[in-house]
């Protein structure tokens, strides 16, 4: 399965899209689009999949995603109401020459960095949050100014982290469909025992060819990616439930507690029990 290629309609009096997406319109599978995406989560929480990155999202989180960067945001459970203010714009929506002006150099650099996906943090997140919220209701020239302010704040701060190491490179249709099918299958089946033989067969490849292909395409091994998906799920269980660590281990797709602890420490640099303790102290 290849990611959905979203076609984002523009209102008659707008040059970019700014609107709230709420359950059930929020639930979009693995997808991509040519537009850049600035997203502020206003309700709910769950897991974010951006390129080859697996992490979490919650209320107040802000991401900036580059053109054609595949992604999906999955809420933590089916009954949870989730919403986000989403801004979509094309690189040339200002006109063909605006982004090439000397004064917009930092914005050009920001757009380049966004190919890896950006998670805004710290004070910068607090500054852009009201700007993003207001964008949905801004009209006329003021809406352009508001968007420029958002991008300026992000471009001038160092309070952000890039999240994906998967390079966005042109792939032929067959190769693109293959890597996207691997990601979607993993997201849907990570709680099962996925072997390299199984996932390689799903991709129509031998095990050595699959391992080489996945590492070359995503800059990490498939086992590393699968563990990150599983540990992301485990983190949500540790934060949101009273389940015992051993229960969470099995619920996340692991067969032994020892391996679960080992992989959790590798990904999060802390044990599952301590992760829960730190979270409980923070709330």
KEDREN-443918 format. One record per residue: residue in three letters; y, x, z negated of N, C-alpha, C, O, CB in turn. Coordinates in steps of 0.2 Angstrom, whole numbers, padded with zeros to 4 digits, always signed. Glycine has a CB too. Example, Ala and Ser with C-alpha at 12.3 -4.5 7.8 and 13.67 -1.06 7.14 Angstrom:
KEDREN-443918
ALA-0028+0066-0039-0022+0062-0039-0016+0066-0039-0017+0071-0042-0022+0057-0045;SER-0011+0064-0035-0005+0068-0036+0000+0064-0039+0006+0067-0040-0003+0070-0029;
end
This chain:
KEDREN-443918
UNK-0006+0004+0000+0000+0000+0000+0006+0004+0000+0007+0009-0004+0000-0005-0006;UNK+0011+0003+0005+0017+0007+0005+0022+0003+0001+0021-0003+0000+0020+0008+0012;UNK+0027+0007-0002+0032+0003-0006+0036-0002-0002+0037-0001+0005+0037+0008-0009;UNK+0038-0007-0005+0042-0012-0001+0049-0009+0001+0052-0005-0003+0044-0018-0006;UNK+0051-0010+0007+0057-0008+0010+0062-0013+0009+0062-0018+0013+0057-0005+0017;UNK+0066-0013+0004+0071-0018+0002+0077-0019+0007+0080-0014+0009+0073-0018-0005;UNK+0078-0025+0009+0084-0026+0013+0089-0030+0009+0088-0035+0007+0082-0030+0020;UNK+0094-0026+0007+0099-0029+0002+0105-0032+0006+0109-0029+0009+0102-0023-0002;UNK+0106-0039+0005+0111-0042+0009+0118-0042+0006+0118-0041-0001+0109-0050+0009;UNK+0123-0041+0010+0130-0041+0007+0133-0047+0007+0132-0051+0012+0134-0035+0011;UNK+0137-0049+0002+0141-0055+0003+0147-0054+0008+0148-0048+0010+0145-0056-0004;UNK+0149-0059+0010+0154-0059+0016+0160-0054+0014+0163-0051+0019+0156-0066+0018;UNK+0162-0054+0008+0168-0051+0006+0167-0045+0002+0171-0042-0002+0173-0056+0002;UNK+0161-0042+0002+0159-0036-0001+0156-0031+0003+0153-0032+0008+0154-0038-0007;UNK+0158-0024+0002+0155-0019+0006+0149-0015+0002+0146-0011+0005+0160-0013+0007;UNK+0148-0018-0004+0142-0015-0008+0139-0021-0013+0143-0026-0014+0143-0009-0012;UNK+0133-0020-0015+0130-0025-0019+0131-0024-0027+0130-0018-0029+0123-0026-0017;UNK+0133-0029-0030+0134-0028-0038+0132-0035-0041+0136-0039-0040+0141-0026-0040;UNK+0126-0035-0044+0124-0041-0047+0119-0040-0052+0116-0035-0053+0121-0046-0041;UNK+0118-0045-0056+0113-0045-0062+0106-0048-0059+0106-0053-0056+0115-0049-0068;UNK+0101-0044-0060+0094-0046-0058+0090-0047-0065+0090-0043-0069+0090-0040-0054;UNK+0088-0053-0066+0085-0055-0072+0078-0059-0070+0077-0061-0065+0089-0060-0076;UNK+0073-0058-0075+0067-0062-0074+0068-0069-0072+0072-0072-0074+0063-0062-0081;UNK+0064-0071-0066+0059-0067-0063+0061-0063-0057+0056-0059-0054+0053-0072-0061;UNK+0067-0062-0055+0069-0058-0050+0069-0051-0051+0069-0047-0047+0076-0061-0048;UNK+0069-0049-0058+0069-0042-0060+0063-0039-0058+0063-0033-0056+0070-0042-0067;UNK+0057-0043-0058+0050-0040-0057+0049-0038-0050+0048-0042-0045+0045-0045-0059;UNK+0051-0031-0048+0050-0029-0041+0045-0023-0041+0045-0019-0045+0057-0027-0038;UNK+0040-0023-0037+0035-0018-0037+0037-0011-0034+0043-0011-0032+0029-0020-0033;UNK+0033-0007-0034+0035+0000-0031+0039-0001-0024+0036-0004-0020+0029+0004-0030;UNK+0045+0002-0024+0049+0000-0018+0054+0006-0017+0055+0010-0021+0053-0007-0019;UNK+0058+0005-0011+0063+0010-0010+0068+0007-0005+0066+0002-0002+0060+0017-0006;UNK+0074+0010-0004+0079+0007+0000+0084+0013+0002+0084+0018-0002+0083+0001-0003;UNK+0087+0012+0007+0092+0017+0010+0098+0018+0005+0101+0023+0005+0094+0016+0017;UNK+0100+0012+0002+0106+0012-0003+0104+0016-0009+0099+0017-0012+0107+0005-0005;UNK+0110+0019-0012+0110+0022-0018+0110+0017-0023+0113+0011-0022+0116+0027-0019;UNK+0107+0018-0029+0106+0013-0034+0109+0015-0041+0107+0021-0044+0099+0011-0035;UNK+0113+0012-0044+0116+0013-0051+0114+0007-0055+0116+0001-0053+0124+0014-0051;UNK+0110+0008-0060+0107+0002-0064+0108+0003-0071+0107+0008-0074+0100+0002-0062;UNK+0110-0003-0074+0111-0003-0082+0107-0009-0084+0107-0014-0082+0119-0004-0083;UNK+0102-0007-0089+0098-0012-0092+0102-0015-0097+0104-0012-0102+0091-0008-0094;UNK+0101-0022-0097+0105-0026-0102+0101-0030-0106+0103-0032-0112+0110-0031-0098;UNK+0094-0031-0104+0089-0034-0109+0082-0032-0107+0081-0030-0101+0090-0042-0108;UNK+0078-0031-0112+0071-0029-0111+0070-0022-0112+0075-0018-0113+0069-0032-0105;UNK+0064-0020-0111+0062-0013-0111+0055-0012-0107+0052-0017-0106+0062-0010-0118;UNK+0053-0006-0106+0047-0005-0102+0046+0002-0100+0049+0007-0103+0046-0010-0096;UNK+0043+0003-0094+0041+0009-0091+0045+0010-0085+0045+0006-0080+0034+0010-0090;UNK+0048+0016-0084+0051+0018-0077+0047+0022-0073+0045+0028-0076+0058+0020-0079;UNK+0046+0021-0067+0043+0025-0062+0048+0027-0057+0050+0023-0053+0036+0022-0059;UNK+0050+0033-0057+0055+0036-0052+0052+0042-0048+0051+0047-0052+0062+0037-0055;UNK+0051+0042-0042+0047+0047-0039+0041+0049-0042+0036+0045-0043+0052+0053-0039;UNK+0040+0055-0045+0034+0057-0049+0036+0057-0056+0032+0060-0060+0032+0064-0047;UNK+0041+0054-0058+0043+0053-0065+0040+0047-0069+0040+0042-0066+0051+0054-0066;UNK+0038+0048-0075+0036+0042-0079+0039+0042-0085+0039+0047-0089+0028+0042-0080;UNK+0043+0037-0087+0047+0037-0093+0048+0030-0096+0044+0025-0094+0054+0041-0093;UNK+0052+0029-0100+0054+0022-0103+0061+0020-0101+0065+0024-0099+0053+0022-0111;UNK+0062+0014-0102+0069+0011-0102+0070+0006-0107+0065+0003-0109+0071+0008-0095;UNK+0076+0005-0109+0078+0000-0114+0085-0002-0113+0088+0001-0109+0076+0003-0122;UNK+0087-0007-0117+0094-0009-0116+0099-0004-0117+0099+0000-0122+0095-0015-0122;UNK+0104-0003-0112+0109+0002-0113+0108+0008-0108+0112+0012-0107+0110+0004-0119;UNK+0101+0009-0106+0100+0014-0102+0103+0014-0095+0103+0008-0092+0092+0015-0101;UNK+0105+0019-0092+0108+0019-0086+0105+0025-0081+0104+0030-0083+0116+0021-0086;UNK+0103+0023-0075+0100+0027-0070+0104+0027-0064+0107+0022-0062+0092+0025-0069;UNK+0104+0033-0060+0107+0033-0054+0102+0036-0049+0100+0042-0050+0114+0038-0054;UNK+0100+0032-0044+0094+0034-0040+0097+0035-0033+0101+0032-0030+0089+0029-0040;UNK+0094+0041-0030+0096+0043-0023+0093+0038-0018+0089+0034-0019+0095+0050-0022;UNK+0096+0039-0012+0093+0035-0006+0086+0037-0004+0084+0042-0004+0098+0037+0000;UNK+0082+0031-0003+0075+0032-0002+0071+0035-0007+0065+0037-0006+0074+0036+0005;UNK+0073+0035-0013+0069+0037-0019+0065+0032-0021+0067+0027-0024+0073+0040-0025;UNK+0058+0032-0020+0054+0026-0023+0054+0025-0030+0054+0030-0034+0047+0027-0020;UNK+0054+0019-0032+0054+0018-0040+0052+0011-0041+0052+0006-0037+0061+0019-0042;UNK+0050+0009-0047+0049+0003-0050+0050+0003-0058+0049+0008-0061+0042+0000-0048;UNK+0053-0002-0060+0053-0003-0068+0049-0009-0070+0050-0015-0068+0061-0004-0070;UNK+0044-0007-0074+0039-0012-0076+0041-0014-0084+0040-0009-0088+0032-0009-0075;UNK+0042-0020-0085+0043-0022-0092+0037-0021-0096+0031-0021-0094+0046-0030-0092;UNK+0038-0021-0103+0032-0019-0107+0027-0024-0108+0021-0022-0109+0035-0017-0114;UNK+0028-0030-0107+0023-0036-0107+0026-0041-0102+0032-0042-0101+0022-0038-0114;UNK+0021-0045-0100+0022-0051-0095+0027-0056-0098+0031-0059-0094+0016-0054-0093;UNK+0027-0057-0104+0032-0062-0107+0039-0060-0109+0043-0064-0110+0028-0065-0113;UNK+0040-0054-0108+0047-0051-0110+0052-0053-0105+0051-0052-0099+0046-0044-0111;UNK+0058-0056-0107+0063-0057-0102+0067-0050-0101+0069-0047-0106+0068-0062-0105;UNK+0068-0048-0095+0072-0042-0094+0077-0043-0089+0076-0047-0084+0066-0037-0091;UNK+0083-0039-0089+0088-0040-0084+0092-0033-0084+0091-0029-0088+0093-0046-0086;UNK+0095-0033-0078+0099-0027-0077+0105-0028-0072+0104-0032-0068+0095-0021-0075;UNK+0110-0025-0073+0116-0025-0068+0114-0019-0063+0113-0014-0065+0123-0024-0071;UNK+0114-0021-0057+0111-0016-0052+0117-0016-0046+0119-0021-0044+0105-0019-0048;UNK+0119-0010-0045+0124-0008-0040+0120-0005-0034+0117+0001-0035+0130-0004-0043;UNK+0121-0007-0028+0118-0004-0022+0124-0002-0017+0128-0007-0016+0113-0008-0019;UNK+0124+0004-0015+0129+0005-0009+0126+0011-0005+0122+0015-0007+0136+0008-0013;UNK+0129+0011+0001+0127+0016+0006+0132+0022+0006+0137+0021+0004+0126+0013+0013;UNK+0129+0027+0008+0133+0033+0008+0140+0033+0012+0145+0035+0010+0130+0039+0011;UNK+0140+0029+0017+0146+0028+0021+0149+0021+0020+0153+0019+0025+0144+0029+0029;UNK+0148+0018+0015+0151+0011+0014+0159+0012+0014+0162+0007+0015+0149+0008+0008;UNK+0162+0018+0012+0169+0019+0011+0172+0020+0019+0178+0019+0020+0170+0025+0007;UNK+0167+0021+0023+0169+0023+0030+0166+0030+0031+0164+0034+0027+0177+0024+0031;UNK+0165+0032+0037+0161+0038+0039+0164+0044+0037+0161+0049+0035+0161+0038+0047;UNK+0171+0045+0036+0174+0051+0034+0176+0052+0027+0177+0057+0025+0180+0051+0038;UNK+0176+0046+0023+0179+0047+0016+0175+0052+0012+0178+0056+0009+0178+0040+0013;UNK+0168+0052+0013+0164+0056+0008+0164+0063+0010+0162+0068+0007+0157+0054+0009;UNK+0167+0065+0016+0168+0072+0019+0175+0075+0017+0176+0080+0018+0167+0072+0026;UNK+0179+0071+0013+0186+0073+0011+0185+0079+0006+0180+0079+0002+0190+0068+0009;UNK+0189+0084+0006+0189+0089+0001+0189+0086-0006+0186+0089-0011+0195+0094+0002;UNK+0193+0081-0007+0193+0078-0014+0187+0075-0016+0186+0073-0022+0199+0073-0014;UNK+0182+0073-0012+0176+0070-0014+0170+0075-0014+0164+0072-0014+0174+0064-0009;UNK+0172+0081-0015+0166+0086-0015+0161+0085-0021+0155+0085-0020+0169+0093-0016;UNK+0164+0083-0027+0160+0082-0033+0155+0076-0032+0150+0076-0034+0164+0081-0039;UNK+0158+0071-0028+0154+0065-0027+0148+0067-0022+0143+0064-0023+0158+0059-0024;UNK+0150+0071-0017+0144+0073-0012+0139+0077-0016+0133+0075-0015+0147+0078-0007;UNK+0141+0081-0021+0136+0085-0025+0132+0080-0029+0126+0081-0030+0140+0090-0029;UNK+0135+0075-0032+0132+0070-0036+0126+0066-0032+0121+0065-0034+0136+0065-0039;UNK+0128+0064-0026+0124+0061-0021+0117+0065-0020+0112+0063-0019+0127+0058-0015;UNK+0119+0072-0019+0113+0076-0018+0108+0077-0024+0102+0076-0023+0116+0083-0016;UNK+0111+0077-0030+0107+0078-0036+0103+0071-0037+0098+0071-0040+0112+0079-0042;UNK+0106+0066-0035+0103+0059-0036+0096+0058-0032+0093+0054-0034+0108+0054-0034;UNK+0095+0063-0028+0089+0063-0024+0083+0064-0029+0077+0062-0028+0088+0068-0019;UNK+0084+0067-0035+0079+0068-0040+0079+0062-0045+0075+0062-0050+0080+0074-0044;UNK+0084+0058-0045+0085+0052-0050+0088+0055-0056+0086+0060-0058+0078+0050-0052;UNK+0093+0052-0058+0097+0054-0064+0097+0049-0070+0098+0043-0068+0105+0055-0062;UNK+0096+0051-0076+0097+0047-0082+0103+0049-0085+0103+0055-0088+0090+0047-0086;UNK+0108+0045-0086+0114+0046-0090+0113+0046-0097+0110+0041-0099+0120+0042-0087;UNK+0116+0050-0101+0115+0051-0108+0122+0051-0112+0127+0052-0108+0110+0056-0110;UNK+0121+0051-0118+0127+0053-0122+0133+0049-0121+0132+0043-0120+0129+0060-0121;UNK+0139+0052-0122+0145+0048-0122+0146+0045-0115+0149+0040-0114+0151+0052-0124;UNK+0144+0049-0110+0145+0047-0103+0142+0040-0102+0144+0036-0098+0142+0052-0098;UNK+0136+0039-0105+0133+0032-0104+0137+0027-0107+0137+0021-0104+0126+0032-0108;UNK+0140+0028-0113+0144+0023-0116+0151+0022-0112+0153+0016-0112+0147+0026-0123;UNK+0153+0027-0108+0159+0026-0104+0158+0022-0098+0161+0017-0096+0162+0033-0102;UNK+0152+0023-0095+0150+0019-0088+0148+0012-0089+0148+0008-0085+0145+0023-0084;UNK+0145+0011-0095+0142+0004-0097+0147-0001-0095+0145-0006-0091+0139+0004-0104;UNK+0153-0001-0098+0158-0007-0097+0160-0007-0089+0161-0012-0087+0164-0007-0101;UNK+0160-0001-0086+0163-0001-0079+0157-0004-0075+0159-0008-0070+0164+0007-0077;UNK+0151-0003-0076+0146-0006-0072+0145-0013-0073+0145-0017-0069+0139-0003-0074;UNK+0146-0016-0080+0146-0023-0081+0152-0026-0077+0151-0032-0075+0147-0024-0089;UNK+0158-0023-0077+0164-0026-0074+0163-0026-0066+0166-0031-0063+0170-0023-0076;UNK+0159-0022-0064+0158-0021-0056+0156-0028-0053+0158-0030-0048+0154-0016-0054;UNK+0151-0031-0057+0149-0038-0054+0154-0043-0053+0153-0047-0049+0143-0040-0059;UNK+0159-0042-0057+0165-0048-0057+0171-0045-0053+0176-0049-0052+0166-0050-0063;UNK+0171-0039-0052+0177-0036-0048+0177-0038-0041+0172-0039-0038+0177-0028-0049;UNK+0183-0039-0039+0184-0041-0032+0190-0037-0028+0193-0033-0032+0186-0048-0031;UNK+0190-0037-0022+0195-0033-0018+0195-0026-0019+0189-0023-0021+0202-0036-0020;UNK+0201-0023-0018+0201-0015-0019+0199-0013-0026+0197-0007-0027+0208-0013-0017;UNK+0200-0017-0031+0199-0015-0038+0191-0013-0039+0189-0009-0043+0201-0020-0043;UNK+0187-0017-0035+0180-0016-0035+0178-0009-0033+0174-0005-0036+0176-0021-0032;UNK+0182-0006-0028+0181+0000-0025+0183+0005-0030+0179+0010-0031+0184+0001-0018;UNK+0188+0004-0033+0191+0009-0039+0186+0009-0044+0185+0015-0047+0198+0006-0041;UNK+0183+0003-0046+0179+0003-0052+0172+0008-0050+0170+0011-0055+0177-0004-0054;UNK+0170+0007-0044+0164+0011-0043+0165+0018-0042+0161+0022-0045+0161+0008-0036;UNK+0171+0020-0040+0173+0027-0039+0174+0030-0046+0172+0035-0047+0180+0028-0036;UNK+0176+0026-0051+0177+0028-0058+0170+0029-0061+0169+0034-0064+0180+0023-0062;UNK+0165+0025-0060+0158+0026-0062+0156+0033-0059+0153+0037-0063+0154+0020-0060;UNK+0156+0034-0053+0153+0040-0050+0157+0046-0052+0154+0051-0053+0154+0039-0042;UNK+0164+0045-0053+0167+0051-0056+0165+0053-0063+0164+0059-0064+0175+0049-0056;UNK+0164+0048-0067+0162+0050-0074+0155+0053-0074+0154+0058-0077+0161+0043-0078;UNK+0150+0051-0070+0144+0054-0069+0144+0061-0066+0141+0066-0068+0139+0050-0065;UNK+0149+0062-0061+0149+0068-0057+0152+0073-0062+0151+0079-0061+0153+0067-0051;UNK+0157+0072-0066+0161+0076-0070+0157+0078-0077+0160+0082-0081+0168+0074-0071;UNK+0152+0075-0079+0149+0076-0085+0143+0080-0084+0140+0080-0079+0147+0069-0089;UNK+0140+0083-0090+0134+0087-0090+0129+0083-0094+0124+0085-0096+0135+0094-0092;UNK+0131+0076-0096+0127+0072-0100+0122+0068-0096+0123+0062-0096+0131+0068-0105;UNK+0118+0071-0093+0113+0068-0089+0107+0072-0088+0107+0078-0088+0116+0065-0082;UNK+0101+0069-0086+0095+0073-0084+0092+0071-0078+0092+0065-0077+0090+0073-0090;UNK+0090+0075-0074+0086+0073-0068+0079+0072-0070+0077+0076-0074+0087+0079-0062;UNK+0076+0067-0067+0070+0065-0069+0064+0067-0065+0058+0068-0067+0070+0058-0071;UNK+0065+0066-0058+0059+0067-0054+0059+0074-0050+0065+0077-0049+0059+0062-0048;UNK+0053+0077-0049+0053+0084-0046+0050+0083-0039+0049+0088-0035+0049+0089-0050;UNK+0049+0076-0037+0046+0075-0030+0052+0075-0025+0056+0072-0025+0043+0068-0030;UNK+0051+0080-0021+0056+0081-0015+0055+0075-0010+0050+0073-0008+0055+0088-0012;UNK+0061+0072-0009+0061+0067-0003+0062+0071+0003+0067+0073+0005+0067+0062-0005;UNK+0056+0070+0007+0056+0074+0013+0053+0068+0018+0049+0064+0016+0051+0080+0013;UNK+0055+0069+0024+0052+0064+0029+0045+0065+0030+0042+0070+0031+0056+0065+0036;UNK+0041+0060+0029+0034+0060+0030+0032+0055+0036+0036+0050+0037+0030+0058+0024;UNK+0027+0056+0040+0025+0052+0045+0022+0045+0041+0021+0046+0035+0020+0055+0050;UNK+0022+0040+0045+0020+0034+0041+0013+0034+0038+0013+0031+0032+0020+0028+0047;UNK+0008+0037+0041+0002+0037+0037+0002+0041+0031-0001+0039+0026-0003+0041+0042;UNK+0006+0047+0031+0006+0051+0025+0010+0047+0019+0009+0047+0013+0009+0058+0026;UNK+0015+0044+0022+0020+0040+0017+0016+0034+0014+0016+0033+0008+0026+0037+0020;UNK+0012+0031+0018+0008+0025+0015+0003+0028+0010+0001+0024+0005+0004+0021+0021;UNK+0000+0034+0012-0005+0037+0007-0003+0038+0000-0006+0036-0005-0008+0043+0010;UNK+0003+0042+0000+0006+0044-0007+0008+0038-0011+0007+0037-0017+0011+0049-0006;UNK+0011+0033-0007+0013+0027-0010+0007+0023-0013+0008+0020-0018+0017+0022-0006;UNK+0002+0022-0009-0004+0019-0012-0007+0022-0018-0010+0019-0022-0010+0019-0006;UNK-0007+0029-0018-0009+0033-0024-0005+0031-0030-0008+0029-0036-0009+0040-0023;UNK+0001+0031-0030+0006+0029-0035+0004+0022-0037+0004+0021-0043+0013+0030-0033;UNK+0004+0017-0033+0003+0010-0035-0003+0009-0038-0004+0005-0043+0004+0006-0028;UNK-0009+0012-0035-0015+0011-0038-0015+0014-0045-0019+0011-0050-0021+0015-0034;UNK-0012+0020-0046-0012+0023-0053-0008+0018-0058-0011+0017-0064-0009+0029-0053;UNK-0003+0015-0056+0001+0011-0060-0003+0005-0062-0002+0002-0068+0008+0009-0057;UNK-0007+0002-0058-0011-0004-0059-0017-0003-0063-0020-0007-0066-0012-0007-0052;UNK-0020+0004-0062-0027+0005-0065-0027+0011-0070-0033+0013-0072-0031+0006-0060;UNK-0021+0013-0073-0022+0019-0077-0026+0018-0084-0028+0022-0087-0015+0021-0079;UNK-0027+0011-0086-0031+0010-0092-0038+0011-0090-0042+0010-0095-0029+0003-0094;UNK-0040+0011-0084-0047+0012-0082-0049+0019-0082-0044+0024-0082-0049+0008-0076;UNK-0055+0021-0081-0057+0028-0081-0056+0030-0073-0061+0029-0069-0064+0029-0083;UNK-0051+0033-0071-0050+0035-0064-0052+0042-0063-0049+0047-0066-0042+0034-0062;UNK-0057+0043-0059-0059+0050-0058-0056+0053-0052-0053+0049-0048-0067+0050-0057;UNK-0056+0059-0051-0053+0062-0045-0057+0060-0039-0054+0059-0033-0053+0070-0045;UNK-0064+0059-0040-0068+0056-0034-0065+0049-0032-0065+0048-0026-0075+0056-0036;UNK-0064+0045-0037-0062+0038-0035-0055+0038-0032-0054+0035-0027-0062+0034-0042;UNK-0050+0042-0035-0044+0041-0032-0043+0045-0025-0039+0043-0021-0038+0045-0037;UNK-0047+0050-0024-0047+0053-0018-0050+0049-0012-0048+0049-0007-0052+0060-0018;UNK-0056+0045-0014-0059+0041-0010-0054+0035-0008-0054+0033-0002-0065+0038-0013;UNK-0050+0033-0013-0045+0028-0012-0040+0030-0007-0037+0026-0003-0042+0026-0018;UNK-0039+0036-0007-0034+0039-0002-0037+0041+0005-0033+0043+0009-0030+0045-0005;UNK-0044+0040+0005-0047+0042+0011-0048+0050+0012-0047+0052+0018-0044+0039+0017;UNK-0048+0054+0007-0048+0061+0007-0054+0064+0003-0057+0060-0002-0042+0064+0005;UNK-0056+0070+0004-0060+0074+0000-0056+0076-0006-0050+0076-0006-0063+0080+0004;UNK-0060+0078-0012-0057+0079-0018-0052+0086-0017-0046+0085-0019-0062+0081-0023;UNK-0055+0091-0014-0050+0097-0013-0044+0095-0009-0039+0097-0010-0054+0102-0010;UNK-0045+0091-0003-0039+0090+0001-0034+0085-0003-0028+0086-0002-0042+0086+0007;UNK-0037+0081-0007-0033+0076-0011-0029+0080-0016-0022+0079-0016-0037+0071-0014;UNK-0032+0085-0019-0028+0088-0025-0023+0093-0022-0017+0093-0024-0033+0093-0028;UNK-0024+0096-0016-0019+0100-0013-0014+0096-0010-0008+0098-0011-0023+0104-0007;UNK-0015+0090-0007-0010+0085-0004-0006+0083-0010+0001+0083-0009-0013+0080-0001;UNK-0008+0081-0015-0004+0078-0021+0000+0083-0024+0006+0081-0025-0009+0075-0026;UNK-0002+0089-0025+0002+0094-0028+0007+0096-0023+0013+0097-0026-0003+0100-0030;UNK+0006+0097-0017+0011+0099-0012+0016+0093-0012+0022+0095-0011+0008+0100-0005;UNK+0014+0087-0012+0019+0082-0011+0023+0080-0017+0029+0078-0017+0015+0075-0009;UNK+0020+0081-0023+0024+0079-0029+0026+0084-0034+0029+0083-0039+0019+0074-0033;UNK+0023+0090-0033+0025+0096-0037+0021+0096-0044+0023+0099-0048+0032+0097-0038;UNK+0016+0092-0044+0012+0092-0050+0005+0089-0048+0004+0086-0043+0015+0087-0056;UNK+0000+0091-0053-0007+0089-0051-0007+0081-0052-0003+0078-0056-0012+0093-0055;UNK-0013+0078-0049-0014+0071-0051-0015+0070-0058-0013+0065-0061-0019+0068-0046;UNK-0019+0074-0061-0021+0073-0068-0015+0073-0072-0014+0070-0077-0026+0079-0070;UNK-0010+0078-0071-0004+0078-0075+0000+0071-0074+0003+0069-0079+0001+0084-0072;UNK+0000+0069-0068+0004+0062-0067+0000+0057-0070+0004+0053-0073+0004+0061-0059;UNK-0006+0056-0070-0010+0051-0073-0009+0051-0081-0008+0046-0084-0018+0052-0071;UNK-0009+0057-0083-0008+0058-0091-0001+0056-0093+0000+0052-0098-0009+0065-0093;UNK+0004+0057-0088+0011+0055-0090+0011+0047-0090+0015+0044-0094+0016+0058-0085;UNK+0008+0044-0085+0008+0037-0085+0005+0034-0091+0007+0029-0094+0004+0034-0079;UNK-0001+0037-0093-0005+0034-0099-0001+0036-0106+0000+0031-0110-0011+0038-0100;UNK+0002+0041-0106+0006+0043-0112+0013+0039-0113+0015+0037-0118+0008+0050-0112;UNK+0016+0037-0107+0021+0032-0107+0019+0026-0110+0023+0023-0113+0024+0032-0100;UNK+0013+0023-0108+0011+0017-0110+0009+0017-0118+0011+0013-0122+0004+0015-0107;UNK+0007+0023-0120+0005+0024-0127+0011+0024-0131+0012+0021-0137+0001+0031-0128;UNK+0017+0027-0129+0023+0027-0132+0026+0020-0134+0028+0019-0139+0028+0031-0128;UNK+0025+0016-0129+0027+0009-0130+0023+0006-0135+0026+0002-0139+0027+0005-0123;UNK+0017+0007-0135+0012+0004-0140+0014+0006-0147+0014+0003-0152+0005+0005-0139;UNK+0016+0013-0148+0017+0016-0154+0024+0013-0157+0025+0012-0163+0018+0023-0153;UNK+0029+0012-0152+0035+0009-0154+0035+0002-0156+0038-0001-0160+0040+0011-0149;UNK+0031-0002-0152+0032-0009-0152+0026-0013-0156+0027-0019-0156+0032-0012-0145;UNK+0021-0010-0158+0015-0013-0161+0013-0009-0167+0016-0004-0169+0009-0014-0156;UNK+0009-0012-0171+0006-0009-0177-0001-0007-0176-0005-0005-0180+0006-0014-0183;UNK-0003-0007-0169-0010-0004-0168-0011+0003-0170-0006+0007-0171-0010-0004-0160;UNK-0017+0004-0172-0019+0011-0175-0019+0015-0169-0020+0013-0163-0026+0010-0178;UNK-0018+0022-0171-0017+0027-0165-0024+0027-0161-0024+0028-0155-0016+0034-0168;UNK-0030+0026-0164-0036+0026-0161-0036+0020-0156-0039+0021-0150-0042+0026-0166;UNK-0034+0014-0158-0034+0009-0153-0029+0010-0147-0031+0009-0142-0031+0002-0157;UNK-0024+0013-0149-0019+0015-0143-0022+0020-0138-0021+0019-0132-0012+0017-0146;UNK-0026+0024-0141-0029+0029-0137-0034+0026-0132-0033+0027-0126-0034+0034-0142;UNK-0038+0021-0134-0042+0018-0129-0038+0013-0125-0040+0012-0119-0048+0014-0133;UNK-0033+0010-0127-0029+0005-0123-0026+0009-0118-0024+0006-0113-0024+0002-0128;UNK-0024+0015-0119-0021+0019-0114-0025+0023-0109-0023+0027-0104-0016+0024-0117;UNK-0032+0022-0109-0036+0025-0104-0040+0031-0106-0043+0034-0102-0032+0026-0098;UNK-0039+0033-0113-0043+0039-0115-0049+0037-0118-0050+0032-0121-0038+0043-0120;UNK-0054+0041-0118-0061+0040-0121-0062+0043-0128-0066+0041-0131-0066+0043-0116;UNK-0058+0048-0129-0058+0052-0135-0051+0053-0139-0046+0054-0135-0062+0059-0135;UNK-0051+0052-0145-0045+0053-0149-0042+0060-0148-0036+0062-0148-0046+0051-0156;UNK-0047+0065-0148-0045+0072-0147-0041+0074-0141-0036+0077-0141-0051+0077-0148;UNK-0044+0071-0135-0040+0072-0129-0034+0068-0129-0029+0071-0126-0045+0070-0123;UNK-0034+0062-0132-0027+0059-0132-0022+0062-0136-0016+0063-0133-0029+0052-0135;UNK-0024+0065-0141-0019+0069-0145-0017+0075-0142-0011+0077-0142-0022+0071-0152;UNK-0021+0078-0138-0020+0084-0135-0015+0083-0129-0010+0086-0128-0026+0087-0132;UNK-0016+0078-0125-0012+0076-0120-0005+0073-0122+0000+0074-0119-0015+0071-0115;UNK-0005+0070-0127+0001+0067-0130+0006+0073-0132+0012+0073-0131+0000+0062-0136;UNK+0003+0078-0136+0007+0084-0138+0009+0087-0132+0015+0090-0132+0003+0088-0142;UNK+0005+0088-0126+0007+0091-0120+0013+0088-0117+0018+0091-0115+0002+0092-0115;UNK+0013+0081-0117+0019+0078-0114+0025+0077-0118+0031+0078-0116+0016+0071-0111;UNK+0024+0075-0124+0029+0074-0129+0031+0079-0134+0036+0078-0138+0028+0067-0133;UNK+0027+0084-0135+0028+0090-0139+0028+0087-0147+0031+0090-0151+0035+0093-0138;UNK+0024+0082-0148+0024+0079-0155+0017+0075-0155+0015+0073-0150+0030+0075-0157;UNK+0014+0074-0161+0008+0070-0161+0010+0063-0161+0016+0061-0162+0005+0072-0168;UNK+0005+0059-0159+0007+0051-0159+0009+0049-0165+0014+0045-0165+0001+0048-0157;UNK+0006+0051-0171+0008+0048-0178+0016+0050-0179+0019+0046-0182+0004+0051-0183;UNK+0017+0057-0178+0024+0059-0179+0029+0055-0174+0035+0054-0176+0025+0066-0178;UNK+0027+0054-0168+0031+0051-0163+0033+0044-0166+0039+0042-0166+0028+0050-0156;UNK+0028+0040-0169+0030+0034-0172+0034+0034-0178+0039+0030-0179+0023+0030-0174;UNK+0033+0039-0182+0037+0040-0188+0044+0042-0186+0049+0039-0189+0034+0046-0192;UNK+0045+0046-0181+0052+0047-0179+0056+0041-0176+0061+0040-0178+0052+0053-0174;UNK+0052+0037-0173+0055+0031-0170+0056+0026-0175+0062+0023-0175+0050+0028-0165;UNK+0052+0025-0180+0053+0021-0186+0059+0023-0190+0063+0018-0192+0047+0020-0190;UNK+0060+0029-0191+0066+0031-0194+0073+0030-0190+0078+0028-0193+0066+0039-0196;UNK+0072+0030-0184+0078+0029-0180+0080+0022-0180+0086+0020-0178+0077+0032-0173;UNK+0076+0017-0181+0077+0010-0181+0078+0007-0188+0080+0001-0189+0072+0006-0177;
end
